[in-house]
Every structure is written in structure tokens, then in C-alpha cells.
Amino acid sequence: MTAFGILLAMAVGVGLMLTRRLPTAFALVLLSVAIALIAGAPLTGEEGSVLGTVVQEGAPRLAATMVAILLGSWLGTLMSEAGIASTLVRKIVEFGGERPSLVAIGVFVVAILCGSITGSAPAAMLAGVVGIPAMIAVGVTPTVAAGTVLVGIAAGLPLELINWQFLSDAIGVPVSTVQHFQLRMFPIALAGGLAYILVEMRRKGARHTWAVRVPAGSGAGGEETGDKGAGAPPNRRERAAERRRRRGDAPWYALATPLVPIVLALGLEVPIVPSLLAGVVFALVTAVPWREASSTALRTLYRAFDVAAPPIVLFIAIGMLLAAVNLPGAVSALTPVVTAISPSNPWLFVLVFAVLVPLALYRGPMNIFGLGAGVAGVLISGGIYPAPAVLGLMASYGQVLGVSDPTSTQTVWSSQYAGVRPERSMLSTIPYTWAVAVAGLVLTVFLYLL
Amino acid sequence: MSAPTTLAEQYARITRARDEDLAADLLALTPTHEGRDRDRLRAWAAAALRFGERMADEDAGEPGDTAAPEVSERATGGLRPGEVLLAEFVHRSAGDRVVVYTDALDYARRVARAAGWGRDYTRAALRETALSHEHAHRMLLHGGRGRSLLRELDHVVLSLGPLRLRGHVVGADEIAAHAYARRRAGLRRSPVALTAAIAATLAHRGPEPDRTPPRTSPGECP
């Protein structure tokens, strides 16, 4: 009966998220409290209570991830303001502009680098603000241009230090275990992304148009709202663009900035936070004039708080959800149900979870940045699969939702910026991301279940 | 002098402006050219315009195209939120295809009339301009003309002793295609000006002050 109540609450939570009646973070907080109450947790108390364990201890549970997100956002904002990502794209277009496939692969590589620094819409903007119109201008179709940025960011996801910290915190495995899996997942995601670009470019062909779009900053669409008079003060984006104009292209050695945190974390085993900080310092030293360094550092740090706010709020809620599903009452109620429906045969594991891939879309129950975190918690606390196998499962699903979910911010931003509907991006990319997820599940079986 | 703010003032400014300045404006709108020197953009625009005109002159003396692309017309799909798509050329291994959007051509015709260029841009002239524009893209894609355009633009991105590597200039092919279409269709007013006028209407939400913005159903998009 308790299990039924919890599953019903989860279904209501998914419904609230799907129908956008409540933002995901708010729905997860309510769901956490509901699960704890249904599991019989007392409202207050030291051990296993709603307010003490779920709300108080759950909220900062992913604190390390939140700090990593803030630093990643800082580095991303700095890379944007210093023109590092746009310079990379510009050089790629200048060198390979005659061949649309080559330009798309170049932007794909830049998107991998951006996706390894920061995630979600900020990563898409870093690679896409210049990359998407540049690809369209050389003949890549808008759908493939948006998809290229998305598959690039997803291919960078296995190298993203923030993602390592999140999976480590959420699933409860050491960062080294996450690193072990993700480094093996990276070539799969890379191959999937390249396959998408090459096959779709061949299928859709090169497209050149006589088309006119709303001029940027005209106030008639895009992100600007309302018409601006001639004397209106420039907004923040225009001021940042003006600063970039004054500085010109970033110097060639500054283009190595995205590699700094990865090299430090992978090559020298420097922890995640100092690796990201080193990236920030490298960008400041190489791409920003010395006299502007401190003001730029502070300004971009403050802007990073804006960028990092939505994921941080989400991770506070996920921390509470994880605390709720790990309450003794929830574990004992859900374990028999989840054990009964979870396949024990490794190849059945691949088959069943391959079929369930669409449940990661539309904020569904297998979305690790939502209810999926709770599902992962139940799978581990019930002892159904070893924690690294759950890590593999969720990382594989992460490849699908990071590219094809029409409700993900990066998918919405990239699609709309390219002038296509997010659903069209989903249809274009899902055969490839689904295949990548299945390959990830097979990898999980080989690494942890055989 | 203050910048023109009404649509009528914008049309007047575009009518007075030289093609190379309008073409440089189009290049400047591309994010890839953010921060580029205005004189450099103007030089590239002028080179691309010259190239397009020369391409039209050369094309006039050549025999007809034996592998002409499939041409189709669509009544809707050219007017999308924030975008006017007049024509598109799709190059696939299965064969090339050109699509002309008549709702967008009608919109362009209304803009041309409002700007005072109605005699130049009749329905037939607009269609011919759109087809010529896409034909120019096709010519640039096939048979080495793209490389010739690179040489004309002379944007050197790498220089090692006597070796000079010329880079691609985003948007230059578009300018060349406009110049080609103008020459082929025998227009007095350049499609670059018409493009600038349509952009002005999008910024002002409609070709005339009392018109609503183009918001028909989004058509098929590859």
C-alpha cells in the first residue's frame, strides 16, 4: 500500500512536470515531502524526518555539484565574453567554409569543448551563437545545425567535470568510478555525434536560401522585448558584444582554455574545483587585458550566478528527492516492487532499458535531472543493481535527454535559434541518441554486470 | 544626423544607399563578422557584387544548363515568425531542387511597392530574381566558381612565405547571388536593397505601418 502511494505520488509529480503546471524543481520538492510522509516519516526529529532529513539534510546534499556548476558557469561566461568560443567557430568557418560538412564537424568539436566546461543552454549558446548561423550560412540545414550543436554538447558531457561531480553525489559512487565509465562512454558519444552529422548532411543535403530574418537587436523578436528607441541604453548582451568588438579575436593561445580543466583533472588528477578555477585563471591571463582582468573576473562571476541559478535550484530539489527515497520506510516499500520489475539477466537489462529510453524525455521518470534521480536512488538502496551499473544506466539515458528532449533548455534554445521547432530536433536526433544509449547500456553490462 | 526610425524613412535611406553599403550591412549582420572593420566589409561586399555581375555576364554566353534542378512553387511556408523565405536551393546527391515560396514573393512585392520600386518588382520579375538567385548558388557550388570567389575576396587567413591560404567569407556568396540575379533579371533596383527593405519591415513588424507581422503557418523546413 505504501509502495502504491509512493508510485502514485511519483506519477502525479511526472504529470505536474509534463503539463508544466509546476516548474520541475518545485514539483520535486513537493514530491520529496509527499514520499517522506507516505513512507511514514515523522514531520520533525533527528533521524529520518521530513523537515530534518529530507529538507534540511537533502537540500545541501549535492553542494559539491552546485559549486562546480557555479565555477563552470563562470568559465563559460568568461569564454563567451572573451570571445574564445566565437573565435574558434570563426576560424573553423574561415578554413572550411566551402565544405558544409567540414564546418559542421568543426562546430561539433567546439561544442564538445563547450559541453565539457558547462552544460545545458549556456553551453549551447557558447557554441551556437556564432556556430548555428555560420553553419546555416554555408549550407547546413537549420535542423542539422541545431542538432550538431546538441550532439556536440552531449559528446562533451562524459568529459564534463560538473557532470562527474553530480553523478558521484547523486548515485553515491567515487568520482574515479564516474570517470572510469565516462571515459569509455566518450568514444561512443563521439561516434554517434559524427554519424549524425555525416548521415544527416548526406540525407538533407546543402541548403542555400534567399531569406530575410529579423535583424538582431531590432526588438522585433528573439530574446529582446519591446521596441527600443534610438537613445535607449544598450542591454547587457550588447555591452558584452561591444567589449568583444573592441578586443577583436581571442589570441590563439587563449583557445586552449576549454582544455585546461580536462587536462588537469584527467592528466594530473587535480580535483574538480581547482581544475575549473585554473581554467578561469588561464582564460583571464590569456584573453583579457591585464588592466581589465579584475573587473572582468568580478563581472563574469556575478553573471555566472544568473546562469547557474536554474540548475542549482534543481539540484537542491534533487538532493531532497534522493533523501526522501532513501528513507528506510521508502526503501522497504519500494524494493519488492522495483525488484519484481527490474530484469536480473544482463542482456534483458539492455533490452528492457533500451525500450524504456523514451521515459527519459519530456521530464519523464528516467530523467536523471528529475525523477530519474529518485529511481536511481531506489535501484541502489534496494540493492537491485550495483551502484556503478546504475551510473551507467543514467549516464546512457543522459545522452538521450541532453540532445533529444524537447523540454531541455539546450534543445529549446538551439532549435529556436536555428528557426526550427524543438520537436523537429527531437525527431532528427533520436535515432542516433537512442543508439548511443543502447551502446552505453551494453558497455554497462560489460563493465559491471557480467 | 539621427538614424531613420519610421519605415518610410528606412525605405528612403535604402533607396539613397549604394549597393555595396547595403551589402556590407548584410555582412555585418552575420555573427561571424562581429567586430570586423567596416571598410573591410565594404571591400568584400564590393568584390562579391563585382563577381556576381561577372558571373551573370559569363553565364549569358554559355550554353543552357543540361542538368537543371527540379523547380517547384509552394503557396505557403515562406512567411514564418520572424523570417521571410523567398526561395531555397537544396543540393543533394539525389538531385538539386529549387523551391519558390509565393506567399513570401507576394510579401516582397508589397514591400517593393511601399518602397516605391513597384515597377521594378513585378510578380514575374520577383520570381525570375528568386530563381536566378538560387541558380547563382548552384553555380557557386559546382564547377570551381566558389574558389574563384575566394580569390576575388582575397581574405588571407594563413600566410607561410609565398604560400597564402584564402579563407571563406560568410555571406559573400549571398551578395554575389544577389548581384547575379539583378543582372540576369535586368533590374534597376538591386535585390540587396529589397532584402534590406524586407529586413526593415520585419524590424517594424509589417511592410506598411498598419500591417501586422507575417505570421502564417510555418511551412516544411528541411
Interface residues (C-beta under 8 A of the other chain):
Chain A: G83 S86 V89 R90 K91 V93 E94 F95 G96 G97 E98 V129 V130 P133 A134 A137 V138 G139 T141 P142 T143 R202 K204 G205 A206 R207 H208 T209 W210 A211 V212 R213 V214 P215 A216 S218 G219 A220 G221 G222 G229 A230 A241 R244 R245 R247 G248 D249 G419 V420 R421 R424
Chain B: S2 A3 T5 L29 T30 P31 T32 E34 G35 R80 P81 G82 E83 V84 L85 L86 A87 E88 F89 V90 H91 R92 S93 A130 H133 E134 H137 L141 G146 R147 L150 H155 V157 L165 G167 H168 V169 V170 G171 D173 E174 A177 P191 T195 I198 A199 L202 A203 H204 R205 P213 P218 C221 P222
